[in-house]
Amino acid sequence: GAPNVSTATAVREQHGHDESMHPCAPPDVVVWPQAVEQVQELAALCHRCRMPMVPFGTGTGLEGGVNAVQ
């Protein structure tokens, strides 16, 4: 829950693009895990729900790899 999860439009749009020419494709939710165990739980949850997990670093990529296209 908050403050580690956000569905705010501005936050989603910030995480839905990088430095590439591709248009923004924001994720449904942004999560900031605080421990390795939370990352493991998130990965398991995404797998169970068949939901892609898109890692985001600094947003400086040039390929559109952070765009949530599904």
Protein Blocks (a to p, Z undefined) as FASTA:
>chain_A
ZZkbccbfklmmmmmccfbfbdcdddfbdcddfbfklmmmmmmmmmmnopacdddfklpa
cnopmpcfZZ
